[in-house]
């Protein structure tokens, strides 16, 4: 008679396994059985740790937003000038996303009208509003261009991070996370023009 498998996974370990599966094959295409197999745990035992797939999805998204909000709070409470606080917030957003590319990608791709999707949409909206608030203050000080509405500007620069996550390879890729962070912050701060150059939109 075969011995039963030892249940070694913690709730945190199961969330990590689910993150990898949701990232690689999508949330909808991942079953609880898939998670159980990948976690090397009996399917029935999963429910001792979590109630279901949505709870795992919320845990993944909540962790990512907790990190984002922490970095934004640090920028908001900084003694730096208004424009520098915007750059600190943007650098924090890039650093956080690059540290957790799978969780960030899951958030970016999340669709549907489930309770978790609605909650995540609210978290994202609140984050964008706070980021736009920093931009608005910097616009009034003259540190940030004022010809584009603050919320649109926030969404444009944060969109840089969203796209980076789609091609960033955390293991063995061509670019390190730190070099990408530095590059996206430089582009956000100075645009595409070279030193001494000037590009004009038609």
N, CA and C atoms as an extended XYZ file, in Angstrom:
606
Properties=species:S:1:pos:R:3:atomname:S:1:resname:S:1:resid:I:1 pbc="F F F"
N         0.860       -1.192        0.000 N   UNK     1
C         0.000        0.000        0.000 CA  UNK     1
C         0.896        1.243        0.000 C   UNK     1
N         0.702        2.166       -0.961 N   UNK     2
C         1.571        3.356       -1.023 CA  UNK     2
C         1.350        4.265        0.168 C   UNK     2
N         2.435        4.881        0.587 N   UNK     3
C         2.332        5.823        1.692 CA  UNK     3
C         1.700        7.118        1.198 C   UNK     3
N         0.852        7.768        2.012 N   UNK     4
C         0.284        9.049        1.603 CA  UNK     4
C         1.358       10.114        1.510 C   UNK     4
N         1.145       11.063        0.591 N   UNK     5
C         2.115       12.151        0.462 CA  UNK     5
C         2.116       13.030        1.709 C   UNK     5
N         3.305       13.440        2.096 N   UNK     6
C         3.410       14.375        3.220 CA  UNK     6
C         2.976       15.749        2.752 C   UNK     6
N         2.197       16.429        3.563 N   UNK     7
C         1.697       17.761        3.197 CA  UNK     7
C         2.692       18.804        3.699 C   UNK     7
N         3.564       19.244        2.801 N   UNK     8
C         4.654       20.133        3.193 CA  UNK     8
C         4.347       21.602        2.909 C   UNK     8
N         3.334       21.874        2.106 N   UNK     9
C         3.101       23.240        1.664 CA  UNK     9
C         2.378       24.068        2.725 C   UNK     9
N         2.875       25.280        2.930 N   UNK    10
C         2.178       26.264        3.748 CA  UNK    10
C         1.259       27.064        2.840 C   UNK    10
N         0.423       27.906        3.431 N   UNK    11
C        -0.436       28.779        2.626 CA  UNK    11
C         0.407       29.668        1.724 C   UNK    11
N         1.528       30.167        2.259 N   UNK    12
C         2.415       31.026        1.465 CA  UNK    12
C         3.012       30.259        0.291 C   UNK    12
N         3.379       29.008        0.528 N   UNK    13
C         3.931       28.187       -0.539 CA  UNK    13
C         2.916       27.914       -1.633 C   UNK    13
N         1.668       27.713       -1.238 N   UNK    14
C         0.603       27.475       -2.220 CA  UNK    14
C         0.359       28.730       -3.046 C   UNK    14
N         0.406       29.899       -2.412 N   UNK    15
C         0.256       31.158       -3.151 CA  UNK    15
C         1.374       31.304       -4.174 C   UNK    15
N         2.587       30.946       -3.800 N   UNK    16
C         3.729       31.028       -4.723 CA  UNK    16
C         3.528       30.099       -5.919 C   UNK    16
N         3.068       28.878       -5.656 N   UNK    17
C         2.802       27.926       -6.736 CA  UNK    17
C         1.702       28.469       -7.650 C   UNK    17
N         0.627       28.998       -7.059 N   UNK    18
C        -0.473       29.537       -7.850 CA  UNK    18
C        -0.026       30.728       -8.684 C   UNK    18
N         0.855       31.546       -8.131 N   UNK    19
C         1.370       32.698       -8.881 CA  UNK    19
C         2.051       32.240      -10.161 C   UNK    19
N         2.886       31.224      -10.060 N   UNK    20
C         3.594       30.705      -11.238 CA  UNK    20
C         2.609       30.151      -12.259 C   UNK    20
N         1.608       29.414      -11.800 N   UNK    21
C         0.639       28.827      -12.722 CA  UNK    21
C        -0.249       29.886      -13.374 C   UNK    21
N        -0.749       30.824      -12.586 N   UNK    22
C        -1.591       31.883      -13.148 CA  UNK    22
C        -0.809       32.697      -14.173 C   UNK    22
N         0.472       32.906      -13.896 N   UNK    23
C         1.320       33.680      -14.802 CA  UNK    23
C         1.564       32.923      -16.101 C   UNK    23
N         1.858       31.626      -15.998 N   UNK    24
C         2.237       30.850      -17.188 CA  UNK    24
C         1.044       30.442      -18.048 C   UNK    24
N        -0.071       30.049      -17.407 N   UNK    25
C        -1.167       29.508      -18.200 CA  UNK    25
C        -2.473       30.270      -18.044 C   UNK    25
N        -2.458       31.323      -17.229 N   UNK    26
C        -3.657       32.139      -17.071 CA  UNK    26
C        -4.511       31.680      -15.902 C   UNK    26
N        -5.210       32.617      -15.304 N   UNK    27
C        -6.044       32.307      -14.144 CA  UNK    27
C        -7.184       31.364      -14.514 C   UNK    27
N        -7.903       31.696      -15.587 N   UNK    28
C        -9.075       30.894      -15.960 CA  UNK    28
C        -8.694       29.468      -16.338 C   UNK    28
N        -7.522       29.299      -16.940 N   UNK    29
C        -7.107       27.973      -17.411 CA  UNK    29
C        -6.477       27.117      -16.314 C   UNK    29
N        -6.293       27.681      -15.134 N   UNK    30
C        -5.668       26.946      -14.027 CA  UNK    30
C        -6.738       26.402      -13.093 C   UNK    30
N        -6.693       25.123      -12.841 N   UNK    31
C        -7.665       24.498      -11.939 CA  UNK    31
C        -7.050       24.264      -10.570 C   UNK    31
N        -7.909       23.979       -9.617 N   UNK    32
C        -7.408       23.635       -8.286 CA  UNK    32
C        -6.588       22.348       -8.335 C   UNK    32
N        -6.948       21.450       -9.244 N   UNK    33
C        -6.171       20.226       -9.402 CA  UNK    33
C        -4.768       20.541       -9.909 C   UNK    33
N        -4.661       21.489      -10.844 N   UNK    34
C        -3.336       21.917      -11.329 CA  UNK    34
C        -2.481       22.421      -10.175 C   UNK    34
N        -3.097       23.227       -9.322 N   UNK    35
C        -2.372       23.806       -8.185 CA  UNK    35
C        -1.939       22.708       -7.216 C   UNK    35
N        -2.830       21.767       -6.971 N   UNK    36
C        -2.503       20.668       -6.064 CA  UNK    36
C        -1.329       19.841       -6.589 C   UNK    36
N        -1.351       19.544       -7.879 N   UNK    37
C        -0.267       18.747       -8.475 CA  UNK    37
C         1.056       19.500       -8.388 C   UNK    37
N         1.033       20.787       -8.766 N   UNK    38
C         2.262       21.588       -8.747 CA  UNK    38
C         2.793       21.772       -7.327 C   UNK    38
N         1.869       21.873       -6.365 N   UNK    39
C         2.259       22.069       -4.965 CA  UNK    39
C         2.609       20.747       -4.271 C   UNK    39
N         2.363       19.628       -4.967 N   UNK    40
C         2.624       18.294       -4.405 CA  UNK    40
C         1.849       18.095       -3.104 C   UNK    40
N         0.571       18.392       -3.222 N   UNK    41
C        -0.310       18.288       -2.063 CA  UNK    41
C        -1.631       17.690       -2.539 C   UNK    41
N        -2.303       16.948       -1.692 N   UNK    42
C        -3.609       16.402       -2.052 CA  UNK    42
C        -4.597       17.539       -2.274 C   UNK    42
N        -5.422       17.396       -3.303 N   UNK    43
C        -6.375       18.461       -3.623 CA  UNK    43
C        -7.275       18.788       -2.429 C   UNK    43
N        -7.735       17.761       -1.738 N   UNK    44
C        -8.613       17.996       -0.591 CA  UNK    44
C        -7.912       18.794        0.500 C   UNK    44
N        -6.584       18.628        0.582 N   UNK    45
C        -5.831       19.329        1.618 CA  UNK    45
C        -5.657       20.811        1.309 C   UNK    45
N        -5.789       21.179        0.024 N   UNK    46
C        -5.700       22.599       -0.322 CA  UNK    46
C        -6.694       23.418        0.483 C   UNK    46
N        -7.865       22.843        0.687 N   UNK    47
C        -8.940       23.597        1.333 CA  UNK    47
C        -8.737       23.748        2.839 C   UNK    47
N        -7.699       23.123        3.382 N   UNK    48
C        -7.319       23.413        4.766 CA  UNK    48
C        -6.566       24.738        4.843 C   UNK    48
N        -5.995       25.165        3.698 N   UNK    49
C        -5.195       26.387        3.636 CA  UNK    49
C        -5.952       27.560        3.018 C   UNK    49
N        -6.720       27.266        1.981 N   UNK    50
C        -7.416       28.339        1.250 CA  UNK    50
C        -8.829       27.865        0.870 C   UNK    50
N        -9.704       28.845        0.612 N   UNK    51
C       -11.091       28.509        0.287 CA  UNK    51
C       -11.287       28.226       -1.194 C   UNK    51
N       -10.423       28.772       -2.031 N   UNK    52
C       -10.594       28.547       -3.458 CA  UNK    52
C        -9.651       29.402       -4.276 C   UNK    52
N        -9.823       29.327       -5.578 N   UNK    53
C        -8.921       29.998       -6.506 CA  UNK    53
C        -8.964       31.518       -6.359 C   UNK    53
N       -10.136       32.070       -6.110 N   UNK    54
C       -10.248       33.524       -5.979 CA  UNK    54
C        -9.472       34.043       -4.778 C   UNK    54
N        -9.444       33.266       -3.711 N   UNK    55
C        -8.675       33.685       -2.538 CA  UNK    55
C        -7.186       33.754       -2.864 C   UNK    55
N        -6.713       32.800       -3.674 N   UNK    56
C        -5.314       32.824       -4.104 CA  UNK    56
C        -5.035       34.046       -4.979 C   UNK    56
N        -5.946       34.319       -5.905 N   UNK    57
C        -5.776       35.480       -6.791 CA  UNK    57
C        -5.739       36.772       -5.985 C   UNK    57
N        -6.628       36.894       -5.020 N   UNK    58
C        -6.642       38.105       -4.197 CA  UNK    58
C        -5.350       38.238       -3.391 C   UNK    58
N        -4.849       37.133       -2.863 N   UNK    59
C        -3.605       37.179       -2.088 CA  UNK    59
C        -2.444       37.652       -2.957 C   UNK    59
N        -2.378       37.168       -4.190 N   UNK    60
C        -1.310       37.570       -5.115 CA  UNK    60
C        -1.405       39.062       -5.403 C   UNK    60
N        -2.593       39.530       -5.724 N   UNK    61
C        -2.788       40.936       -6.078 CA  UNK    61
C        -2.600       41.852       -4.873 C   UNK    61
N        -3.065       41.405       -3.713 N   UNK    62
C        -2.923       42.226       -2.503 CA  UNK    62
C        -1.450       42.406       -2.144 C   UNK    62
N        -0.676       41.350       -2.278 N   UNK    63
C         0.760       41.455       -1.982 CA  UNK    63
C         1.421       42.487       -2.890 C   UNK    63
N         1.118       42.430       -4.181 N   UNK    64
C         1.716       43.374       -5.128 CA  UNK    64
C         1.319       44.810       -4.793 C   UNK    64
N         0.060       45.027       -4.475 N   UNK    65
C        -0.390       46.385       -4.174 CA  UNK    65
C         0.123       46.867       -2.818 C   UNK    65
N         0.289       45.971       -1.882 N   UNK    66
C         0.890       46.364       -0.603 CA  UNK    66
C         2.290       46.934       -0.832 C   UNK    66
N         3.058       46.265       -1.694 N   UNK    67
C         4.406       46.736       -1.991 CA  UNK    67
C         4.374       48.067       -2.738 C   UNK    67
N         3.464       48.191       -3.694 N   UNK    68
C         3.326       49.446       -4.443 CA  UNK    68
C         2.966       50.600       -3.516 C   UNK    68
N         2.003       50.374       -2.650 N   UNK    69
C         1.551       51.437       -1.754 CA  UNK    69
C         2.631       51.820       -0.751 C   UNK    69
N         3.435       50.860       -0.335 N   UNK    70
C         4.545       51.172        0.563 CA  UNK    70
C         5.539       52.093       -0.127 C   UNK    70
N         5.884       51.775       -1.376 N   UNK    71
C         6.838       52.617       -2.106 CA  UNK    71
C         6.257       54.004       -2.368 C   UNK    71
N         4.964       54.072       -2.638 N   UNK    72
C         4.333       55.369       -2.879 CA  UNK    72
C         4.286       56.199       -1.598 C   UNK    72
N         4.010       55.550       -0.466 N   UNK    73
C         3.996       56.245        0.815 CA  UNK    73
C         5.362       56.835        1.128 C   UNK    73
N         6.412       56.100        0.804 N   UNK    74
C         7.770       56.604        1.039 CA  UNK    74
C         8.028       57.862        0.218 C   UNK    74
N         7.547       57.872       -1.031 N   UNK    75
C         7.716       59.063       -1.877 CA  UNK    75
C         6.888       60.227       -1.345 C   UNK    75
N         5.656       59.947       -0.937 N   UNK    76
C         4.769       60.997       -0.434 CA  UNK    76
C         5.317       61.646        0.828 C   UNK    76
N         5.986       60.870        1.655 N   UNK    77
C         6.494       61.396        2.928 CA  UNK    77
C         7.929       61.909        2.833 C   UNK    77
N         8.502       61.867        1.632 N   UNK    78
C         9.881       62.316        1.442 CA  UNK    78
C         9.994       63.829        1.615 C   UNK    78
N        11.170       64.283        2.061 N   UNK    79
C        11.443       65.717        2.185 CA  UNK    79
C        11.924       66.319        0.862 C   UNK    79
N        11.983       65.518       -0.185 N   UNK    80
C        12.447       66.001       -1.488 CA  UNK    80
C        11.442       66.991       -2.079 C   UNK    80
N        11.869       67.697       -3.106 N   UNK    81
C        10.992       68.629       -3.787 CA  UNK    81
C         9.882       67.911       -4.542 C   UNK    81
N         8.869       68.645       -5.021 N   UNK    82
C         7.715       68.023       -5.690 CA  UNK    82
C         8.089       67.144       -6.877 C   UNK    82
N         8.963       67.651       -7.748 N   UNK    83
C         9.344       66.856       -8.910 CA  UNK    83
C        10.114       65.609       -8.529 C   UNK    83
N        10.987       65.734       -7.544 N   UNK    84
C        11.761       64.583       -7.105 CA  UNK    84
C        10.873       63.534       -6.456 C   UNK    84
N         9.815       63.964       -5.765 N   UNK    85
C         8.884       63.004       -5.178 CA  UNK    85
C         8.184       62.191       -6.261 C   UNK    85
N         7.865       62.838       -7.388 N   UNK    86
C         7.266       62.107       -8.508 CA  UNK    86
C         8.236       61.042       -9.014 C   UNK    86
N         9.508       61.417       -9.184 N   UNK    87
C        10.492       60.449       -9.653 CA  UNK    87
C        10.707       59.320       -8.642 C   UNK    87
N        10.689       59.650       -7.360 N   UNK    88
C        10.811       58.619       -6.332 CA  UNK    88
C         9.644       57.636       -6.399 C   UNK    88
N         8.442       58.182       -6.603 N   UNK    89
C         7.254       57.326       -6.706 CA  UNK    89
C         7.338       56.436       -7.936 C   UNK    89
N         7.784       57.004       -9.047 N   UNK    90
C         7.881       56.228      -10.278 CA  UNK    90
C         8.969       55.158      -10.170 C   UNK    90
N        10.104       55.528       -9.600 N   UNK    91
C        11.174       54.546       -9.394 CA  UNK    91
C        10.692       53.422       -8.484 C   UNK    91
N         9.923       53.773       -7.463 N   UNK    92
C         9.375       52.759       -6.564 CA  UNK    92
C         8.415       51.829       -7.275 C   UNK    92
N         7.586       52.387       -8.165 N   UNK    93
C         6.648       51.560       -8.933 CA  UNK    93
C         7.407       50.590       -9.835 C   UNK    93
N         8.449       51.094      -10.513 N   UNK    94
C         9.244       50.242      -11.392 CA  UNK    94
C         9.966       49.160      -10.602 C   UNK    94
N        10.568       49.548       -9.478 N   UNK    95
C        11.323       48.592       -8.658 CA  UNK    95
C        10.408       47.494       -8.111 C   UNK    95
N         9.241       47.899       -7.649 N   UNK    96
C         8.298       46.936       -7.093 CA  UNK    96
C         7.815       45.954       -8.152 C   UNK    96
N         7.475       46.464       -9.331 N   UNK    97
C         7.004       45.596      -10.409 CA  UNK    97
C         8.092       44.643      -10.872 C   UNK    97
N         9.310       45.137      -10.976 N   UNK    98
C        10.416       44.296      -11.432 CA  UNK    98
C        10.793       43.245      -10.393 C   UNK    98
N        10.522       43.534       -9.131 N   UNK    99
C        10.785       42.558       -8.072 CA  UNK    99
C         9.741       41.447       -8.055 C   UNK    99
N         8.565       41.735       -8.583 N   UNK   100
C         7.474       40.749       -8.618 CA  UNK   100
C         6.814       40.777       -9.994 C   UNK   100
N         7.545       40.406      -11.060 N   UNK   101
C         6.987       40.529      -12.408 CA  UNK   101
C         5.794       39.623      -12.657 C   UNK   101
N         5.770       38.463      -12.021 N   UNK   102
C         4.645       37.551      -12.244 CA  UNK   102
C         3.364       38.103      -11.622 C   UNK   102
N         3.455       38.561      -10.365 N   UNK   103
C         2.284       39.135       -9.722 CA  UNK   103
C         1.792       40.374      -10.442 C   UNK   103
N         2.733       41.223      -10.881 N   UNK   104
C         2.361       42.431      -11.600 CA  UNK   104
C         1.687       42.091      -12.917 C   UNK   104
N         2.212       41.107      -13.635 N   UNK   105
C         1.623       40.696      -14.906 CA  UNK   105
C         0.216       40.142      -14.707 C   UNK   105
N         0.003       39.396      -13.647 N   UNK   106
C        -1.330       38.859      -13.355 CA  UNK   106
C        -2.325       40.003      -13.162 C   UNK   106
N        -1.910       41.051      -12.454 N   UNK   107
C        -2.776       42.214      -12.247 CA  UNK   107
C        -3.080       42.892      -13.577 C   UNK   107
N        -2.060       43.099      -14.406 N   UNK   108
C        -2.239       43.780      -15.685 CA  UNK   108
C        -3.231       43.031      -16.571 C   UNK   108
N        -3.157       41.709      -16.554 N   UNK   109
C        -3.994       40.889      -17.433 CA  UNK   109
C        -5.377       40.598      -16.846 C   UNK   109
N        -5.578       40.928      -15.584 N   UNK   110
C        -6.821       40.558      -14.907 CA  UNK   110
C        -8.030       41.212      -15.557 C   UNK   110
N        -9.006       40.407      -15.906 N   UNK   111
C       -10.234       40.898      -16.514 CA  UNK   111
C       -11.421       40.248      -15.820 C   UNK   111
N       -12.596       40.601      -16.272 N   UNK   112
C       -13.792       39.980      -15.733 CA  UNK   112
C       -14.488       40.851      -14.702 C   UNK   112
N       -15.583       40.330      -14.189 N   UNK   113
C       -16.412       41.090      -13.257 CA  UNK   113
C       -16.551       40.372      -11.917 C   UNK   113
N       -15.547       39.611      -11.563 N   UNK   114
C       -15.573       38.947      -10.266 CA  UNK   114
C       -15.331       39.968       -9.158 C   UNK   114
N       -15.589       39.552       -7.943 N   UNK   115
C       -15.371       40.442       -6.797 CA  UNK   115
C       -13.904       40.836       -6.690 C   UNK   115
N       -13.003       39.891       -6.927 N   UNK   116
C       -11.575       40.195       -6.851 CA  UNK   116
C       -11.185       41.186       -7.940 C   UNK   116
N       -11.688       40.986       -9.155 N   UNK   117
C       -11.369       41.899      -10.256 CA  UNK   117
C       -11.860       43.308       -9.940 C   UNK   117
N       -13.030       43.428       -9.365 N   UNK   118
C       -13.563       44.753       -8.992 CA  UNK   118
C       -12.708       45.383       -7.891 C   UNK   118
N       -12.287       44.569       -6.938 N   UNK   119
C       -11.465       45.086       -5.844 CA  UNK   119
C       -10.111       45.577       -6.368 C   UNK   119
N        -9.512       44.787       -7.238 N   UNK   120
C        -8.217       45.160       -7.802 CA  UNK   120
C        -8.349       46.428       -8.641 C   UNK   120
N        -9.421       46.543       -9.390 N   UNK   121
C        -9.653       47.759      -10.173 CA  UNK   121
C        -9.722       48.974       -9.256 C   UNK   121
N       -10.359       48.829       -8.105 N   UNK   122
C       -10.436       49.920       -7.139 CA  UNK   122
C        -9.074       50.261       -6.563 C   UNK   122
N        -8.277       49.242       -6.234 N   UNK   123
C        -6.924       49.486       -5.720 CA  UNK   123
C        -6.085       50.228       -6.754 C   UNK   123
N        -6.221       49.807       -8.006 N   UNK   124
C        -5.431       50.434       -9.067 CA  UNK   124
C        -5.872       51.888       -9.255 C   UNK   124
N        -7.168       52.129       -9.216 N   UNK   125
C        -7.676       53.492       -9.368 CA  UNK   125
C        -7.185       54.384       -8.232 C   UNK   125
N        -7.217       53.876       -7.003 N   UNK   126
C        -6.748       54.657       -5.858 CA  UNK   126
C        -5.259       54.974       -5.976 C   UNK   126
N        -4.485       53.986       -6.419 N   UNK   127
C        -3.047       54.193       -6.580 CA  UNK   127
C        -2.786       55.267       -7.638 C   UNK   127
N        -3.465       55.180       -8.770 N   UNK   128
C        -3.286       56.166       -9.840 CA  UNK   128
C        -3.650       57.565       -9.366 C   UNK   128
N        -4.716       57.678       -8.577 N   UNK   129
C        -5.136       58.986       -8.075 CA  UNK   129
C        -4.079       59.576       -7.157 C   UNK   129
N        -3.502       58.763       -6.296 N   UNK   130
C        -2.452       59.254       -5.395 CA  UNK   130
C        -1.210       59.668       -6.184 C   UNK   130
N        -0.854       58.862       -7.182 N   UNK   131
C         0.296       59.185       -8.017 CA  UNK   131
C         0.031       60.488       -8.776 C   UNK   131
N        -1.178       60.618       -9.296 N   UNK   132
C        -1.550       61.842      -10.004 CA  UNK   132
C        -1.525       63.046       -9.070 C   UNK   132
N        -1.841       62.829       -7.800 N   UNK   133
C        -1.775       63.919       -6.824 CA  UNK   133
C        -0.364       64.460       -6.686 C   UNK   133
N         0.619       63.563       -6.657 N   UNK   134
C         2.016       64.005       -6.607 CA  UNK   134
C         2.371       64.794       -7.865 C   UNK   134
N         1.906       64.313       -9.011 N   UNK   135
C         2.185       65.003      -10.271 CA  UNK   135
C         1.544       66.387      -10.270 C   UNK   135
N         0.312       66.482       -9.780 N   UNK   136
C        -0.382       67.767       -9.741 CA  UNK   136
C         0.370       68.812       -8.936 C   UNK   136
N         0.892       68.407       -7.798 N   UNK   137
C         1.677       69.331       -6.969 CA  UNK   137
C         2.939       69.757       -7.718 C   UNK   137
N         3.586       68.790       -8.385 N   UNK   138
C         4.812       69.096       -9.124 CA  UNK   138
C         4.526       69.977      -10.338 C   UNK   138
N         3.341       69.845      -10.912 N   UNK   139
C         2.966       70.720      -12.026 CA  UNK   139
C         2.821       72.163      -11.544 C   UNK   139
N         2.226       72.325      -10.395 N   UNK   140
C         2.041       73.679       -9.850 CA  UNK   140
C         3.380       74.324       -9.496 C   UNK   140
N         4.347       73.507       -9.111 N   UNK   141
C         5.661       74.049       -8.747 CA  UNK   141
C         6.511       74.331       -9.981 C   UNK   141
N         6.081       73.825      -11.119 N   UNK   142
C         6.861       73.991      -12.337 CA  UNK   142
C         7.864       72.879      -12.586 C   UNK   142
N         7.920       71.886      -11.708 N   UNK   143
C         8.880       70.790      -11.858 CA  UNK   143
C         8.463       69.792      -12.937 C   UNK   143
N         7.167       69.685      -13.175 N   UNK   144
C         6.638       68.725      -14.148 CA  UNK   144
C         5.774       69.480      -15.150 C   UNK   144
N         5.841       69.072      -16.396 N   UNK   145
C         5.083       69.736      -17.449 CA  UNK   145
C         3.598       69.776      -17.087 C   UNK   145
N         2.977       70.910      -17.413 N   UNK   146
C         1.580       71.114      -17.030 CA  UNK   146
C         0.629       71.099      -18.224 C   UNK   146
N         1.139       70.755      -19.418 N   UNK   147
C         0.283       70.763      -20.608 CA  UNK   147
C        -0.498       69.467      -20.773 C   UNK   147
N        -0.244       68.483      -19.914 N   UNK   148
C        -0.982       67.219      -19.920 CA  UNK   148
C        -1.616       67.041      -18.552 C   UNK   148
N        -2.889       66.702      -18.535 N   UNK   149
C        -3.626       66.544      -17.274 CA  UNK   149
C        -2.940       65.501      -16.384 C   UNK   149
N        -2.918       65.758      -15.082 N   UNK   150
C        -2.114       64.971      -14.144 CA  UNK   150
C        -2.445       63.486      -14.171 C   UNK   150
N        -3.734       63.130      -14.208 N   UNK   151
C        -4.097       61.716      -14.193 CA  UNK   151
C        -3.653       61.029      -15.484 C   UNK   151
N        -3.801       61.709      -16.615 N   UNK   152
C        -3.340       61.120      -17.869 CA  UNK   152
C        -1.834       60.914      -17.834 C   UNK   152
N        -1.125       61.892      -17.314 N   UNK   153
C         0.329       61.784      -17.230 CA  UNK   153
C         0.726       60.605      -16.330 C   UNK   153
N         0.019       60.460      -15.218 N   UNK   154
C         0.288       59.331      -14.318 CA  UNK   154
C         0.089       58.007      -15.040 C   UNK   154
N        -0.998       57.895      -15.793 N   UNK   155
C        -1.277       56.641      -16.501 CA  UNK   155
C        -0.268       56.385      -17.615 C   UNK   155
N         0.186       57.435      -18.268 N   UNK   156
C         1.172       57.277      -19.335 CA  UNK   156
C         2.496       56.740      -18.803 C   UNK   156
N         2.993       57.341      -17.721 N   UNK   157
C         4.299       56.890      -17.224 CA  UNK   157
C         4.193       55.529      -16.542 C   UNK   157
N         3.082       55.272      -15.849 N   UNK   158
C         2.908       53.955      -15.239 CA  UNK   158
C         2.746       52.881      -16.304 C   UNK   158
N         2.216       53.268      -17.465 N   UNK   159
C         2.099       52.334      -18.578 CA  UNK   159
C         3.447       51.852      -19.077 C   UNK   159
N         4.485       52.662      -18.907 N   UNK   160
C         5.842       52.212      -19.246 CA  UNK   160
C         6.196       50.961      -18.447 C   UNK   160
N         5.875       50.991      -17.163 N   UNK   161
C         6.182       49.853      -16.291 CA  UNK   161
C         5.364       48.636      -16.709 C   UNK   161
N         4.087       48.845      -17.020 N   UNK   162
C         3.232       47.723      -17.422 CA  UNK   162
C         3.819       46.994      -18.631 C   UNK   162
N         4.295       47.737      -19.615 N   UNK   163
C         4.816       47.100      -20.814 CA  UNK   163
C         6.160       46.421      -20.541 C   UNK   163
N         6.995       47.035      -19.716 N   UNK   164
C         8.278       46.422      -19.361 CA  UNK   164
C         8.070       45.020      -18.796 C   UNK   164
N         7.053       44.871      -17.960 N   UNK   165
C         6.811       43.590      -17.304 CA  UNK   165
C         6.492       42.497      -18.315 C   UNK   165
N         5.941       42.869      -19.460 N   UNK   166
C         5.574       41.868      -20.461 CA  UNK   166
C         6.792       41.278      -21.175 C   UNK   166
N         7.920       41.998      -21.200 N   UNK   167
C         9.095       41.432      -21.881 CA  UNK   167
C        10.292       41.191      -20.957 C   UNK   167
N        10.221       41.686      -19.741 N   UNK   168
C        11.326       41.495      -18.801 CA  UNK   168
C        11.510       40.019      -18.470 C   UNK   168
N        12.759       39.540      -18.552 N   UNK   169
C        13.098       38.159      -18.192 CA  UNK   169
C        13.898       38.184      -16.890 C   UNK   169
N        13.274       37.850      -15.770 N   UNK   170
C        13.979       37.948      -14.484 CA  UNK   170
C        15.140       36.979      -14.345 C   UNK   170
N        15.118       35.889      -15.105 N   UNK   171
C        16.204       34.897      -14.995 CA  UNK   171
C        16.942       34.804      -16.324 C   UNK   171
N        18.160       35.315      -16.341 N   UNK   172
C        18.991       35.161      -17.525 CA  UNK   172
C        18.648       36.054      -18.692 C   UNK   172
N        17.897       37.112      -18.468 N   UNK   173
C        17.548       38.019      -19.548 CA  UNK   173
C        18.696       38.948      -19.913 C   UNK   173
N        18.469       39.770      -20.929 N   UNK   174
C        19.524       40.666      -21.417 CA  UNK   174
C        19.774       41.840      -20.478 C   UNK   174
N        18.782       42.190      -19.656 N   UNK   175
C        18.888       43.373      -18.812 CA  UNK   175
C        18.583       43.011      -17.363 C   UNK   175
N        19.316       43.647      -16.467 N   UNK   176
C        19.039       43.449      -15.043 CA  UNK   176
C        17.864       44.331      -14.633 C   UNK   176
N        17.236       43.976      -13.522 N   UNK   177
C        16.117       44.777      -13.019 CA  UNK   177
C        16.566       46.202      -12.712 C   UNK   177
N        17.766       46.349      -12.143 N   UNK   178
C        18.245       47.686      -11.776 CA  UNK   178
C        18.506       48.547      -13.012 C   UNK   178
N        19.019       47.935      -14.094 N   UNK   179
C        19.278       48.719      -15.305 CA  UNK   179
C        17.979       49.150      -15.965 C   UNK   179
N        16.954       48.307      -15.908 N   UNK   180
C        15.651       48.670      -16.476 CA  UNK   180
C        15.006       49.771      -15.648 C   UNK   180
N        15.089       49.644      -14.332 N   UNK   181
C        14.538       50.701      -13.465 CA  UNK   181
C        15.170       52.048      -13.798 C   UNK   181
N        16.489       52.068      -13.909 N   UNK   182
C        17.189       53.314      -14.217 CA  UNK   182
C        16.768       53.857      -15.577 C   UNK   182
N        16.587       52.977      -16.550 N   UNK   183
C        16.230       53.406      -17.899 CA  UNK   183
C        14.828       53.996      -17.957 C   UNK   183
N        13.844       53.326      -17.330 N   UNK   184
C        12.476       53.839      -17.419 CA  UNK   184
C        12.334       55.151      -16.642 C   UNK   184
N        13.071       55.291      -15.543 N   UNK   185
C        13.032       56.551      -14.802 CA  UNK   185
C        13.653       57.667      -15.640 C   UNK   185
N        14.748       57.368      -16.327 N   UNK   186
C        15.399       58.362      -17.179 CA  UNK   186
C        14.484       58.794      -18.314 C   UNK   186
N        13.793       57.836      -18.927 N   UNK   187
C        12.870       58.170      -20.016 CA  UNK   187
C        11.699       59.003      -19.490 C   UNK   187
N        11.183       58.623      -18.317 N   UNK   188
C        10.086       59.381      -17.732 CA  UNK   188
C        10.511       60.804      -17.400 C   UNK   188
N        11.748       60.964      -16.949 N   UNK   189
C        12.225       62.286      -16.529 CA  UNK   189
C        12.642       63.153      -17.705 C   UNK   189
N        13.256       62.548      -18.726 N   UNK   190
C        13.883       63.345      -19.781 CA  UNK   190
C        13.372       63.059      -21.185 C   UNK   190
N        12.514       62.042      -21.349 N   UNK   191
C        11.978       61.757      -22.668 CA  UNK   191
C        12.992       61.067      -23.565 C   UNK   191
N        12.780       61.174      -24.862 N   UNK   192
C        13.607       60.485      -25.847 CA  UNK   192
C        14.763       61.321      -26.375 C   UNK   192
N        14.713       62.632      -26.170 N   UNK   193
C        15.729       63.510      -26.758 CA  UNK   193
C        17.104       63.221      -26.161 C   UNK   193
N        18.131       63.288      -27.025 N   UNK   194
C        19.493       63.086      -26.577 CA  UNK   194
C        20.024       64.345      -25.891 C   UNK   194
N        21.204       64.207      -25.311 N   UNK   195
C        21.819       65.350      -24.613 CA  UNK   195
C        22.035       66.495      -25.606 C   UNK   195
N        21.480       67.627      -25.295 N   UNK   196
C        21.594       68.795      -26.161 CA  UNK   196
C        20.632       68.776      -27.318 C   UNK   196
N        19.860       67.676      -27.454 N   UNK   197
C        18.915       67.583      -28.561 CA  UNK   197
C        17.516       67.978      -28.138 C   UNK   197
N        16.647       68.077      -29.133 N   UNK   198
C        15.270       68.447      -28.831 CA  UNK   198
C        14.350       67.800      -29.858 C   UNK   198
N        13.429       67.013      -29.397 N   UNK   199
C        12.434       66.412      -30.278 CA  UNK   199
C        11.126       67.165      -30.125 C   UNK   199
N        10.487       67.458      -31.236 N   UNK   200
C         9.227       68.215      -31.176 CA  UNK   200
C         8.109       67.381      -31.790 C   UNK   200
N         7.037       67.209      -31.053 N   UNK   201
C         5.875       66.468      -31.573 CA  UNK   201
C         5.189       67.318      -32.641 C   UNK   201
N         4.810       66.662      -33.713 N   UNK   202
C         4.132       67.393      -34.805 CA  UNK   202
C         2.681       67.615      -34.450 C   UNK   202
